[in-house]
């Protein structure tokens, strides 16, 4: 009986560890690609509340710029190669340094 209990305990522990590790990998796997599928090119500068810059990394080769829109809080990906986005980034960096 004692041997059966240790076997059951070992199997239960193994199942718990398998589930725990699997959940951890699932959370990491959610960020294993670029966040931006499409990018806005049209000027929407006056509607932007804040900008988030995500540098290129091992999961996404591109720099991603995500704007939060005023009022709605909607997130919009911006094309970093468009001149108005570059100007908005420079202005945003300048303003954050003055704060």
Phi and psi in radians as a Rosetta constraint file:
Dihedral C 1 N 2 CA 2 C 2 CIRCULARHARMONIC -1.108 0.35
Dihedral N 2 CA 2 C 2 N 3 CIRCULARHARMONIC -0.673 0.35
Dihedral C 2 N 3 CA 3 C 3 CIRCULARHARMONIC -1.160 0.35
Dihedral N 3 CA 3 C 3 N 4 CIRCULARHARMONIC -0.670 0.35
Dihedral C 3 N 4 CA 4 C 4 CIRCULARHARMONIC -1.119 0.35
Dihedral N 4 CA 4 C 4 N 5 CIRCULARHARMONIC -0.691 0.35
Dihedral C 4 N 5 CA 5 C 5 CIRCULARHARMONIC -1.150 0.35
Dihedral N 5 CA 5 C 5 N 6 CIRCULARHARMONIC -0.714 0.35
Dihedral C 5 N 6 CA 6 C 6 CIRCULARHARMONIC -1.192 0.35
Dihedral N 6 CA 6 C 6 N 7 CIRCULARHARMONIC -0.587 0.35
Dihedral C 6 N 7 CA 7 C 7 CIRCULARHARMONIC -1.171 0.35
Dihedral N 7 CA 7 C 7 N 8 CIRCULARHARMONIC -0.774 0.35
Dihedral C 7 N 8 CA 8 C 8 CIRCULARHARMONIC -1.096 0.35
Dihedral N 8 CA 8 C 8 N 9 CIRCULARHARMONIC -0.744 0.35
Dihedral C 8 N 9 CA 9 C 9 CIRCULARHARMONIC -1.092 0.35
Dihedral N 9 CA 9 C 9 N 10 CIRCULARHARMONIC -0.760 0.35
Dihedral C 9 N 10 CA 10 C 10 CIRCULARHARMONIC -1.123 0.35
Dihedral N 10 CA 10 C 10 N 11 CIRCULARHARMONIC -0.734 0.35
Dihedral C 10 N 11 CA 11 C 11 CIRCULARHARMONIC -1.145 0.35
Dihedral N 11 CA 11 C 11 N 12 CIRCULARHARMONIC -0.739 0.35
Dihedral C 11 N 12 CA 12 C 12 CIRCULARHARMONIC -1.101 0.35
Dihedral N 12 CA 12 C 12 N 13 CIRCULARHARMONIC -0.741 0.35
Dihedral C 12 N 13 CA 13 C 13 CIRCULARHARMONIC -1.114 0.35
Dihedral N 13 CA 13 C 13 N 14 CIRCULARHARMONIC -0.750 0.35
Dihedral C 13 N 14 CA 14 C 14 CIRCULARHARMONIC -1.096 0.35
Dihedral N 14 CA 14 C 14 N 15 CIRCULARHARMONIC -0.736 0.35
Dihedral C 14 N 15 CA 15 C 15 CIRCULARHARMONIC -1.108 0.35
Dihedral N 15 CA 15 C 15 N 16 CIRCULARHARMONIC -0.752 0.35
Dihedral C 15 N 16 CA 16 C 16 CIRCULARHARMONIC -1.062 0.35
Dihedral N 16 CA 16 C 16 N 17 CIRCULARHARMONIC -0.814 0.35
Dihedral C 16 N 17 CA 17 C 17 CIRCULARHARMONIC -1.131 0.35
Dihedral N 17 CA 17 C 17 N 18 CIRCULARHARMONIC -0.680 0.35
Dihedral C 17 N 18 CA 18 C 18 CIRCULARHARMONIC -1.098 0.35
Dihedral N 18 CA 18 C 18 N 19 CIRCULARHARMONIC -0.778 0.35
Dihedral C 18 N 19 CA 19 C 19 CIRCULARHARMONIC -1.147 0.35
Dihedral N 19 CA 19 C 19 N 20 CIRCULARHARMONIC -0.774 0.35
Dihedral C 19 N 20 CA 20 C 20 CIRCULARHARMONIC -1.087 0.35
Dihedral N 20 CA 20 C 20 N 21 CIRCULARHARMONIC -0.816 0.35
Dihedral C 20 N 21 CA 21 C 21 CIRCULARHARMONIC -1.145 0.35
Dihedral N 21 CA 21 C 21 N 22 CIRCULARHARMONIC -0.712 0.35
Dihedral C 21 N 22 CA 22 C 22 CIRCULARHARMONIC -1.063 0.35
Dihedral N 22 CA 22 C 22 N 23 CIRCULARHARMONIC -0.715 0.35
Dihedral C 22 N 23 CA 23 C 23 CIRCULARHARMONIC -1.143 0.35
Dihedral N 23 CA 23 C 23 N 24 CIRCULARHARMONIC -0.703 0.35
Dihedral C 23 N 24 CA 24 C 24 CIRCULARHARMONIC -1.095 0.35
Dihedral N 24 CA 24 C 24 N 25 CIRCULARHARMONIC -0.717 0.35
Dihedral C 24 N 25 CA 25 C 25 CIRCULARHARMONIC -1.197 0.35
Dihedral N 25 CA 25 C 25 N 26 CIRCULARHARMONIC -0.598 0.35
Dihedral C 25 N 26 CA 26 C 26 CIRCULARHARMONIC -1.097 0.35
Dihedral N 26 CA 26 C 26 N 27 CIRCULARHARMONIC -0.734 0.35
Dihedral C 26 N 27 CA 27 C 27 CIRCULARHARMONIC -1.136 0.35
Dihedral N 27 CA 27 C 27 N 28 CIRCULARHARMONIC -0.729 0.35
Dihedral C 27 N 28 CA 28 C 28 CIRCULARHARMONIC -1.156 0.35
Dihedral N 28 CA 28 C 28 N 29 CIRCULARHARMONIC -0.663 0.35
Dihedral C 28 N 29 CA 29 C 29 CIRCULARHARMONIC -1.119 0.35
Dihedral N 29 CA 29 C 29 N 30 CIRCULARHARMONIC -0.369 0.35
Dihedral C 29 N 30 CA 30 C 30 CIRCULARHARMONIC -1.187 0.35
Dihedral N 30 CA 30 C 30 N 31 CIRCULARHARMONIC -0.417 0.35
Dihedral C 30 N 31 CA 31 C 31 CIRCULARHARMONIC -1.869 0.35
Dihedral N 31 CA 31 C 31 N 32 CIRCULARHARMONIC 0.422 0.35
Dihedral C 31 N 32 CA 32 C 32 CIRCULARHARMONIC -1.616 0.35
Dihedral N 32 CA 32 C 32 N 33 CIRCULARHARMONIC 0.468 0.35
Dihedral C 32 N 33 CA 33 C 33 CIRCULARHARMONIC -2.710 0.35
Dihedral N 33 CA 33 C 33 N 34 CIRCULARHARMONIC 3.032 0.35
Dihedral C 33 N 34 CA 34 C 34 CIRCULARHARMONIC -1.175 0.35
Dihedral N 34 CA 34 C 34 N 35 CIRCULARHARMONIC 2.560 0.35
Dihedral C 34 N 35 CA 35 C 35 CIRCULARHARMONIC -1.433 0.35
Dihedral N 35 CA 35 C 35 N 36 CIRCULARHARMONIC -0.533 0.35
Dihedral C 35 N 36 CA 36 C 36 CIRCULARHARMONIC -1.631 0.35
Dihedral N 36 CA 36 C 36 N 37 CIRCULARHARMONIC 2.092 0.35
Dihedral C 36 N 37 CA 37 C 37 CIRCULARHARMONIC -1.574 0.35
Dihedral N 37 CA 37 C 37 N 38 CIRCULARHARMONIC -0.805 0.35
Dihedral C 37 N 38 CA 38 C 38 CIRCULARHARMONIC -2.185 0.35
Dihedral N 38 CA 38 C 38 N 39 CIRCULARHARMONIC 2.757 0.35
Dihedral C 38 N 39 CA 39 C 39 CIRCULARHARMONIC -2.252 0.35
Dihedral N 39 CA 39 C 39 N 40 CIRCULARHARMONIC 2.368 0.35
Dihedral C 39 N 40 CA 40 C 40 CIRCULARHARMONIC -1.372 0.35
Dihedral N 40 CA 40 C 40 N 41 CIRCULARHARMONIC 2.305 0.35
Dihedral C 40 N 41 CA 41 C 41 CIRCULARHARMONIC -1.915 0.35
Dihedral N 41 CA 41 C 41 N 42 CIRCULARHARMONIC -0.413 0.35
Dihedral C 41 N 42 CA 42 C 42 CIRCULARHARMONIC -1.264 0.35
Dihedral N 42 CA 42 C 42 N 43 CIRCULARHARMONIC 2.523 0.35
Dihedral C 42 N 43 CA 43 C 43 CIRCULARHARMONIC -1.109 0.35
Dihedral N 43 CA 43 C 43 N 44 CIRCULARHARMONIC 2.119 0.35
Dihedral C 43 N 44 CA 44 C 44 CIRCULARHARMONIC -2.292 0.35
Dihedral N 44 CA 44 C 44 N 45 CIRCULARHARMONIC 0.375 0.35
Dihedral C 44 N 45 CA 45 C 45 CIRCULARHARMONIC -0.886 0.35
Dihedral N 45 CA 45 C 45 N 46 CIRCULARHARMONIC -0.716 0.35
Dihedral C 45 N 46 CA 46 C 46 CIRCULARHARMONIC -1.263 0.35
Dihedral N 46 CA 46 C 46 N 47 CIRCULARHARMONIC -0.238 0.35
Dihedral C 46 N 47 CA 47 C 47 CIRCULARHARMONIC -1.658 0.35
Dihedral N 47 CA 47 C 47 N 48 CIRCULARHARMONIC -0.025 0.35
Dihedral C 47 N 48 CA 48 C 48 CIRCULARHARMONIC -1.533 0.35
Dihedral N 48 CA 48 C 48 N 49 CIRCULARHARMONIC 2.249 0.35
Dihedral C 48 N 49 CA 49 C 49 CIRCULARHARMONIC -1.577 0.35
Dihedral N 49 CA 49 C 49 N 50 CIRCULARHARMONIC -0.796 0.35
Dihedral C 49 N 50 CA 50 C 50 CIRCULARHARMONIC -2.642 0.35
Dihedral N 50 CA 50 C 50 N 51 CIRCULARHARMONIC 2.794 0.35
Dihedral C 50 N 51 CA 51 C 51 CIRCULARHARMONIC -2.078 0.35
Dihedral N 51 CA 51 C 51 N 52 CIRCULARHARMONIC 2.493 0.35
Dihedral C 51 N 52 CA 52 C 52 CIRCULARHARMONIC -2.160 0.35
Dihedral N 52 CA 52 C 52 N 53 CIRCULARHARMONIC 2.203 0.35
Dihedral C 52 N 53 CA 53 C 53 CIRCULARHARMONIC -1.874 0.35
Dihedral N 53 CA 53 C 53 N 54 CIRCULARHARMONIC 2.145 0.35
Dihedral C 53 N 54 CA 54 C 54 CIRCULARHARMONIC -1.921 0.35
Dihedral N 54 CA 54 C 54 N 55 CIRCULARHARMONIC 1.937 0.35
Dihedral C 54 N 55 CA 55 C 55 CIRCULARHARMONIC -1.152 0.35
Dihedral N 55 CA 55 C 55 N 56 CIRCULARHARMONIC 2.768 0.35
Dihedral C 55 N 56 CA 56 C 56 CIRCULARHARMONIC -1.041 0.35
Dihedral N 56 CA 56 C 56 N 57 CIRCULARHARMONIC 2.524 0.35
Dihedral C 56 N 57 CA 57 C 57 CIRCULARHARMONIC -2.601 0.35
Dihedral N 57 CA 57 C 57 N 58 CIRCULARHARMONIC -2.971 0.35
Dihedral C 57 N 58 CA 58 C 58 CIRCULARHARMONIC -1.198 0.35
Dihedral N 58 CA 58 C 58 N 59 CIRCULARHARMONIC -0.295 0.35
Dihedral C 58 N 59 CA 59 C 59 CIRCULARHARMONIC -1.721 0.35
Dihedral N 59 CA 59 C 59 N 60 CIRCULARHARMONIC -0.298 0.35
Dihedral C 59 N 60 CA 60 C 60 CIRCULARHARMONIC -2.613 0.35
Dihedral N 60 CA 60 C 60 N 61 CIRCULARHARMONIC 2.135 0.35
Dihedral C 60 N 61 CA 61 C 61 CIRCULARHARMONIC -1.312 0.35
Dihedral N 61 CA 61 C 61 N 62 CIRCULARHARMONIC -0.250 0.35
Dihedral C 61 N 62 CA 62 C 62 CIRCULARHARMONIC -1.824 0.35
Dihedral N 62 CA 62 C 62 N 63 CIRCULARHARMONIC 2.593 0.35
Dihedral C 62 N 63 CA 63 C 63 CIRCULARHARMONIC -1.278 0.35
Dihedral N 63 CA 63 C 63 N 64 CIRCULARHARMONIC 2.303 0.35
Dihedral C 63 N 64 CA 64 C 64 CIRCULARHARMONIC -1.982 0.35
Dihedral N 64 CA 64 C 64 N 65 CIRCULARHARMONIC 2.343 0.35
Dihedral C 64 N 65 CA 65 C 65 CIRCULARHARMONIC -2.076 0.35
Dihedral N 65 CA 65 C 65 N 66 CIRCULARHARMONIC 2.064 0.35
Dihedral C 65 N 66 CA 66 C 66 CIRCULARHARMONIC -2.025 0.35
Dihedral N 66 CA 66 C 66 N 67 CIRCULARHARMONIC 2.147 0.35
Dihedral C 66 N 67 CA 67 C 67 CIRCULARHARMONIC -1.761 0.35
Dihedral N 67 CA 67 C 67 N 68 CIRCULARHARMONIC 2.409 0.35
Dihedral C 67 N 68 CA 68 C 68 CIRCULARHARMONIC -1.719 0.35
Dihedral N 68 CA 68 C 68 N 69 CIRCULARHARMONIC 2.205 0.35
Dihedral C 68 N 69 CA 69 C 69 CIRCULARHARMONIC -1.488 0.35
Dihedral N 69 CA 69 C 69 N 70 CIRCULARHARMONIC 2.526 0.35
Dihedral C 69 N 70 CA 70 C 70 CIRCULARHARMONIC -1.088 0.35
Dihedral N 70 CA 70 C 70 N 71 CIRCULARHARMONIC 2.534 0.35
Dihedral C 70 N 71 CA 71 C 71 CIRCULARHARMONIC 1.400 0.35
Dihedral N 71 CA 71 C 71 N 72 CIRCULARHARMONIC -1.113 0.35
Dihedral C 71 N 72 CA 72 C 72 CIRCULARHARMONIC -1.441 0.35
Dihedral N 72 CA 72 C 72 N 73 CIRCULARHARMONIC -0.477 0.35
Dihedral C 72 N 73 CA 73 C 73 CIRCULARHARMONIC 1.295 0.35
Dihedral N 73 CA 73 C 73 N 74 CIRCULARHARMONIC 0.132 0.35
Dihedral C 73 N 74 CA 74 C 74 CIRCULARHARMONIC -1.085 0.35
Dihedral N 74 CA 74 C 74 N 75 CIRCULARHARMONIC 2.454 0.35
Dihedral C 74 N 75 CA 75 C 75 CIRCULARHARMONIC -1.698 0.35
Dihedral N 75 CA 75 C 75 N 76 CIRCULARHARMONIC 2.284 0.35
Dihedral C 75 N 76 CA 76 C 76 CIRCULARHARMONIC -2.285 0.35
Dihedral N 76 CA 76 C 76 N 77 CIRCULARHARMONIC 2.272 0.35
Dihedral C 76 N 77 CA 77 C 77 CIRCULARHARMONIC -1.425 0.35
Dihedral N 77 CA 77 C 77 N 78 CIRCULARHARMONIC 2.383 0.35
Dihedral C 77 N 78 CA 78 C 78 CIRCULARHARMONIC -1.951 0.35
Dihedral N 78 CA 78 C 78 N 79 CIRCULARHARMONIC 2.588 0.35
Dihedral C 78 N 79 CA 79 C 79 CIRCULARHARMONIC -1.368 0.35
Dihedral N 79 CA 79 C 79 N 80 CIRCULARHARMONIC 1.991 0.35
Dihedral C 79 N 80 CA 80 C 80 CIRCULARHARMONIC -1.203 0.35
Dihedral N 80 CA 80 C 80 N 81 CIRCULARHARMONIC -0.175 0.35
Dihedral C 80 N 81 CA 81 C 81 CIRCULARHARMONIC -1.636 0.35
Dihedral N 81 CA 81 C 81 N 82 CIRCULARHARMONIC -0.095 0.35
Dihedral C 81 N 82 CA 82 C 82 CIRCULARHARMONIC -1.439 0.35
Dihedral N 82 CA 82 C 82 N 83 CIRCULARHARMONIC 2.348 0.35
Dihedral C 82 N 83 CA 83 C 83 CIRCULARHARMONIC -0.946 0.35
Dihedral N 83 CA 83 C 83 N 84 CIRCULARHARMONIC -0.722 0.35
Dihedral C 83 N 84 CA 84 C 84 CIRCULARHARMONIC -1.162 0.35
Dihedral N 84 CA 84 C 84 N 85 CIRCULARHARMONIC -0.543 0.35
Dihedral C 84 N 85 CA 85 C 85 CIRCULARHARMONIC -1.218 0.35
Dihedral N 85 CA 85 C 85 N 86 CIRCULARHARMONIC -0.723 0.35
Dihedral C 85 N 86 CA 86 C 86 CIRCULARHARMONIC -1.048 0.35
Dihedral N 86 CA 86 C 86 N 87 CIRCULARHARMONIC -0.773 0.35
Dihedral C 86 N 87 CA 87 C 87 CIRCULARHARMONIC -1.105 0.35
Dihedral N 87 CA 87 C 87 N 88 CIRCULARHARMONIC -0.734 0.35
Dihedral C 87 N 88 CA 88 C 88 CIRCULARHARMONIC -1.102 0.35
Dihedral N 88 CA 88 C 88 N 89 CIRCULARHARMONIC -0.689 0.35
Dihedral C 88 N 89 CA 89 C 89 CIRCULARHARMONIC -1.120 0.35
Dihedral N 89 CA 89 C 89 N 90 CIRCULARHARMONIC -0.810 0.35
Dihedral C 89 N 90 CA 90 C 90 CIRCULARHARMONIC -1.061 0.35
Dihedral N 90 CA 90 C 90 N 91 CIRCULARHARMONIC -0.776 0.35
Dihedral C 90 N 91 CA 91 C 91 CIRCULARHARMONIC -1.089 0.35
Dihedral N 91 CA 91 C 91 N 92 CIRCULARHARMONIC -0.756 0.35
Dihedral C 91 N 92 CA 92 C 92 CIRCULARHARMONIC -1.099 0.35
Dihedral N 92 CA 92 C 92 N 93 CIRCULARHARMONIC -0.743 0.35
Dihedral C 92 N 93 CA 93 C 93 CIRCULARHARMONIC -1.130 0.35
Dihedral N 93 CA 93 C 93 N 94 CIRCULARHARMONIC -0.752 0.35
Dihedral C 93 N 94 CA 94 C 94 CIRCULARHARMONIC -1.054 0.35
Dihedral N 94 CA 94 C 94 N 95 CIRCULARHARMONIC -0.784 0.35
Dihedral C 94 N 95 CA 95 C 95 CIRCULARHARMONIC -1.175 0.35
Dihedral N 95 CA 95 C 95 N 96 CIRCULARHARMONIC -0.651 0.35
Dihedral C 95 N 96 CA 96 C 96 CIRCULARHARMONIC -1.220 0.35
Dihedral N 96 CA 96 C 96 N 97 CIRCULARHARMONIC -0.503 0.35
Dihedral C 96 N 97 CA 97 C 97 CIRCULARHARMONIC -1.287 0.35
Dihedral N 97 CA 97 C 97 N 98 CIRCULARHARMONIC -0.497 0.35
Dihedral C 97 N 98 CA 98 C 98 CIRCULARHARMONIC -1.356 0.35
Dihedral N 98 CA 98 C 98 N 99 CIRCULARHARMONIC -0.378 0.35
